């Protein structure tokens, strides 16, 4: 089924030079959000964006390593948290680290993400599962354990920016206005896996039928209509936009990496009134999205992510605007 996107010829530009590793996304008007899935995606509404360039794939470990080598940048997960930002936290938890998925040994309450998320001291982009792990052999995998400020620092160093939520969703749809997925309305067209997601019963059984249990090398699955890879699945991606509700409230998908009072995070729950930690919109879903939990492997899906939170399934890609 075709879903033609409405473009504005007056704003559509012809690229005079191809930016290395980037794809030109023509401007247009599209149906943003969805009335058929999670409450935070409602109501679907028309939005227009101007043309822009976007990275063909998420920023990789090798690319992020070049940035760090050139600048000496230290990510948020590698720094000691300021106790003033987390009053009441246990001192032993105020150490550098990040959130890592840990598969439970048995069925758990899916309403409690702390059943499978753990704050792991020493986990960061160089050590994705903890201090004894490394990214050796994972140079072409998306970099993870990057907080919002880390992603923005890389983008500025590269002379780029992070996409807005509307830019990201428009690009992810690949010209298919209103389609459920980035490739159409069927999740497995012809039985073919189109993205790195979870198969099996989350969080205890991952059958890895798509070939990957964790992150996949960028470009492992077919590109969308604009030539963009992995806009769905693999890792969530940061956007520039502050989280604003379209309608109803949203339950958090992931636990915060920063503890308050030694138990729950200062910004782990978007429903918490008066949260001191700003929240940005993340898009795209990840390898942890499953049919029985977090079916957010769709362009319309969105989550509120605290800017102080990094995880093993969250990365980013950049844009350049003319």
ZAKE-339150 format. One record per residue (C-alpha): x, y, z; residue number from 1; residue in one letter. Coordinates in steps of 0.2 Angstrom, whole numbers, plus 5000, padded with zeros to 4 digits. Layout:
N
PT     px     py     pz   num   residu
PT      X      Y      Z   NUM        A
...
# end
This chain:
322
PT     px     py     pz   num   residu
PT   5000   5000   5000     1        X
PT   5007   5017   4995     2        X
PT   5008   5031   5007     3        X
PT   5013   5046   4996     4        X
PT   5020   5061   5006     5        X
PT   5015   5079   5002     6        X
PT   5030   5089   4997     7        X
PT   5031   5108   4995     8        X
PT   5040   5111   4978     9        X
PT   5044   5129   4984    10        X
PT   5055   5122   4998    11        X
PT   5062   5106   4990    12        X
PT   5080   5109   4986    13        X
PT   5092   5101   4975    14        X
PT   5109   5097   4984    15        X
PT   5124   5105   4975    16        X
PT   5136   5093   4984    17        X
PT   5133   5077   4993    18        X
PT   5139   5079   5011    19        X
PT   5150   5064   5016    20        X
PT   5140   5050   5024    21        X
PT   5124   5060   5024    22        X
PT   5107   5059   5014    23        X
PT   5097   5074   5008    24        X
PT   5079   5074   5015    25        X
PT   5067   5085   5005    26        X
PT   5055   5096   5014    27        X
PT   5037   5092   5015    28        X
PT   5021   5090   5025    29        X
PT   5017   5074   5034    30        X
PT   5006   5066   5047    31        X
PT   5015   5066   5063    32        X
PT   5011   5054   5077    33        X
PT   4998   5041   5078    34        X
PT   4980   5038   5084    35        X
PT   4982   5019   5084    36        X
PT   4996   5015   5096    37        X
PT   5002   5022   5113    38        X
PT   4994   5037   5121    39        X
PT   5009   5049   5120    40        X
PT   5008   5048   5101    41        X
PT   4991   5055   5100    42        X
PT   4983   5065   5092    43        X
PT   4991   5063   5074    44        X
PT   4993   5080   5067    45        X
PT   5000   5088   5051    46        X
PT   5018   5095   5052    47        X
PT   5029   5103   5039    48        X
PT   5048   5103   5038    49        X
PT   5061   5111   5027    50        X
PT   5074   5100   5018    51        X
PT   5090   5095   5027    52        X
PT   5104   5083   5027    53        X
PT   5104   5068   5039    54        X
PT   5117   5055   5043    55        X
PT   5114   5039   5033    56        X
PT   5116   5029   5049    57        X
PT   5119   5032   5068    58        X
PT   5135   5038   5074    59        X
PT   5147   5023   5077    60        X
PT   5160   5019   5090    61        X
PT   5174   5022   5077    62        X
PT   5166   5039   5073    63        X
PT   5164   5044   5091    64        X
PT   5181   5038   5095    65        X
PT   5189   5050   5083    66        X
PT   5179   5064   5091    67        X
PT   5186   5059   5108    68        X
PT   5204   5058   5102    69        X
PT   5203   5075   5093    70        X
PT   5195   5084   5108    71        X
PT   5199   5074   5124    72        X
PT   5180   5074   5128    73        X
PT   5174   5064   5143    74        X
PT   5156   5058   5142    75        X
PT   5144   5060   5156    76        X
PT   5144   5042   5161    77        X
PT   5163   5043   5164    78        X
PT   5161   5058   5176    79        X
PT   5157   5057   5195    80        X
PT   5139   5063   5198    81        X
PT   5138   5079   5208    82        X
PT   5129   5075   5225    83        X
PT   5120   5092   5224    84        X
PT   5111   5086   5209    85        X
PT   5105   5070   5218    86        X
PT   5100   5074   5236    87        X
PT   5098   5059   5247    88        X
PT   5107   5047   5235    89        X
PT   5118   5034   5243    90        X
PT   5137   5039   5241    91        X
PT   5142   5022   5234    92        X
PT   5130   5025   5220    93        X
PT   5137   5042   5215    94        X
PT   5150   5034   5204    95        X
PT   5153   5035   5186    96        X
PT   5142   5023   5176    97        X
PT   5127   5020   5165    98        X
PT   5111   5009   5163    99        X
PT   5114   4992   5157   100        X
PT   5100   4979   5152   101        X
PT   5101   4963   5162   102        X
PT   5091   4948   5157   103        X
PT   5081   4942   5172   104        X
PT   5081   4923   5176   105        X
PT   5062   4922   5177   106        X
PT   5046   4931   5172   107        X
PT   5045   4948   5180   108        X
PT   5032   4962   5182   109        X
PT   5033   4972   5166   110        X
PT   5027   4987   5174   111        X
PT   5043   4989   5184   112        X
PT   5058   4992   5172   113        X
PT   5070   4990   5187   114        X
PT   5068   4972   5185   115        X
PT   5079   4972   5170   116        X
PT   5089   4989   5171   117        X
PT   5104   4991   5182   118        X
PT   5115   5005   5185   119        X
PT   5132   4998   5182   120        X
PT   5148   5007   5189   121        X
PT   5161   5008   5175   122        X
PT   5149   5006   5161   123        X
PT   5151   5019   5147   124        X
PT   5153   5020   5128   125        X
PT   5170   5011   5129   126        X
PT   5164   4998   5141   127        X
PT   5145   4995   5135   128        X
PT   5142   4981   5148   129        X
PT   5153   4986   5162   130        X
PT   5171   4989   5166   131        X
PT   5177   4971   5160   132        X
PT   5169   4974   5143   133        X
PT   5175   4983   5128   134        X
PT   5170   4989   5110   135        X
PT   5184   4979   5102   136        X
PT   5177   4972   5086   137        X
PT   5162   4984   5087   138        X
PT   5168   4999   5078   139        X
PT   5154   4999   5066   140        X
PT   5141   4997   5079   141        X
PT   5131   5013   5085   142        X
PT   5139   5021   5100   143        X
PT   5129   5019   5116   144        X
PT   5129   5026   5134   145        X
PT   5129   5044   5127   146        X
PT   5119   5057   5137   147        X
PT   5111   5071   5128   148        X
PT   5125   5083   5131   149        X
PT   5137   5070   5124   150        X
PT   5128   5069   5108   151        X
PT   5126   5087   5106   152        X
PT   5145   5090   5109   153        X
PT   5149   5077   5095   154        X
PT   5137   5086   5083   155        X
PT   5144   5103   5086   156        X
PT   5162   5096   5084   157        X
PT   5157   5089   5067   158        X
PT   5148   5105   5062   159        X
PT   5131   5097   5063   160        X
PT   5116   5097   5074   161        X
PT   5104   5085   5082   162        X
PT   5087   5083   5073   163        X
PT   5071   5090   5079   164        X
PT   5058   5077   5083   165        X
PT   5048   5082   5067   166        X
PT   5063   5081   5056   167        X
PT   5068   5064   5063   168        X
PT   5050   5057   5061   169        X
PT   5048   5064   5043   170        X
PT   5065   5056   5038   171        X
PT   5061   5040   5047   172        X
PT   5045   5038   5036   173        X
PT   5055   5038   5020   174        X
PT   5041   5046   5011   175        X
PT   5027   5034   5017   176        X
PT   5015   5046   5025   177        X
PT   5005   5038   5038   178        X
PT   5013   5020   5036   179        X
PT   5015   5010   5052   180        X
PT   5033   5006   5049   181        X
PT   5047   5015   5040   182        X
PT   5045   5002   5026   183        X
PT   5026   5001   5025   184        X
PT   5012   4993   5035   185        X
PT   5018   4975   5037   186        X
PT   5031   4971   5050   187        X
PT   5039   4957   5041   188        X
PT   5036   4960   5022   189        X
PT   5038   4943   5014   190        X
PT   5045   4936   5030   191        X
PT   5060   4947   5030   192        X
PT   5067   4956   5045   193        X
PT   5068   4975   5042   194        X
PT   5076   4981   5059   195        X
PT   5085   4975   5074   196        X
PT   5071   4972   5087   197        X
PT   5067   4958   5100   198        X
PT   5060   4942   5095   199        X
PT   5053   4931   5109   200        X
PT   5046   4935   5127   201        X
PT   5054   4951   5134   202        X
PT   5064   4952   5145   203        X
PT   5068   4934   5148   204        X
PT   5069   4926   5130   205        X
PT   5077   4934   5115   206        X
PT   5077   4922   5100   207        X
PT   5087   4933   5090   208        X
PT   5079   4928   5074   209        X
PT   5084   4944   5065   210        X
PT   5102   4938   5068   211        X
PT   5106   4950   5083   212        X
PT   5104   4949   5102   213        X
PT   5112   4966   5105   214        X
PT   5116   4980   5094   215        X
PT   5120   4977   5075   216        X
PT   5132   4985   5064   217        X
PT   5125   5000   5056   218        X
PT   5117   4996   5039   219        X
PT   5113   4978   5043   220        X
PT   5095   4980   5037   221        X
PT   5088   4988   5021   222        X
PT   5087   5007   5020   223        X
PT   5071   5016   5020   224        X
PT   5064   5026   5005   225        X
PT   5076   5041   5008   226        X
PT   5091   5029   5010   227        X
PT   5093   5030   5029   228        X
PT   5098   5015   5039   229        X
PT   5091   5009   5056   230        X
PT   5079   5023   5059   231        X
PT   5069   5009   5067   232        X
PT   5076   4997   5080   233        X
PT   5095   4995   5085   234        X
PT   5096   5010   5096   235        X
PT   5085   5024   5101   236        X
PT   5091   5041   5095   237        X
PT   5091   5058   5104   238        X
PT   5082   5073   5096   239        X
PT   5083   5092   5100   240        X
PT   5066   5094   5106   241        X
PT   5060   5095   5124   242        X
PT   5047   5082   5128   243        X
PT   5029   5089   5127   244        X
PT   5014   5078   5128   245        X
PT   5002   5078   5113   246        X
PT   4989   5071   5125   247        X
PT   4989   5058   5139   248        X
PT   5004   5054   5150   249        X
PT   5017   5041   5146   250        X
PT   5024   5028   5157   251        X
PT   5043   5027   5156   252        X
PT   5051   5013   5146   253        X
PT   5068   5014   5154   254        X
PT   5075   5017   5172   255        X
PT   5086   5032   5175   256        X
PT   5105   5030   5177   257        X
PT   5105   5042   5192   258        X
PT   5099   5037   5209   259        X
PT   5089   5047   5222   260        X
PT   5088   5041   5239   261        X
PT   5097   5026   5234   262        X
PT   5082   5019   5225   263        X
PT   5073   5028   5211   264        X
PT   5081   5041   5200   265        X
PT   5079   5059   5201   266        X
PT   5072   5059   5184   267        X
PT   5067   5042   5180   268        X
PT   5048   5044   5179   269        X
PT   5041   5057   5166   270        X
PT   5025   5058   5176   271        X
PT   5034   5065   5191   272        X
PT   5028   5083   5194   273        X
PT   5042   5096   5195   274        X
PT   5056   5085   5189   275        X
PT   5072   5095   5190   276        X
PT   5080   5086   5175   277        X
PT   5075   5091   5158   278        X
PT   5068   5078   5146   279        X
PT   5071   5076   5128   280        X
PT   5062   5066   5115   281        X
PT   5070   5050   5109   282        X
PT   5064   5041   5094   283        X
PT   5065   5024   5084   284        X
PT   5065   5010   5097   285        X
PT   5079   4998   5100   286        X
PT   5084   4980   5100   287        X
PT   5075   4979   5116   288        X
PT   5058   4983   5109   289        X
PT   5047   4967   5108   290        X
PT   5029   4962   5103   291        X
PT   5024   4960   5121   292        X
PT   5033   4975   5128   293        X
PT   5037   4993   5121   294        X
PT   5031   4991   5103   295        X
PT   5039   5007   5099   296        X
PT   5049   5001   5083   297        X
PT   5039   5014   5073   298        X
PT   5042   5031   5066   299        X
PT   5027   5039   5077   300        X
PT   5034   5031   5093   301        X
PT   5042   5043   5106   302        X
PT   5048   5043   5123   303        X
PT   5053   5056   5136   304        X
PT   5072   5053   5141   305        X
PT   5080   5063   5155   306        X
PT   5095   5072   5148   307        X
PT   5106   5065   5162   308        X
PT   5102   5047   5157   309        X
PT   5113   5036   5146   310        X
PT   5109   5018   5142   311        X
PT   5116   5003   5132   312        X
PT   5102   5005   5119   313        X
PT   5103   5024   5116   314        X
PT   5113   5033   5103   315        X
PT   5111   5047   5090   316        X
PT   5113   5053   5072   317        X
PT   5116   5071   5066   318        X
PT   5108   5083   5053   319        X
PT   5114   5098   5043   320        X
PT   5102   5112   5038   321        X
PT   5105   5123   5023   322        X
# end
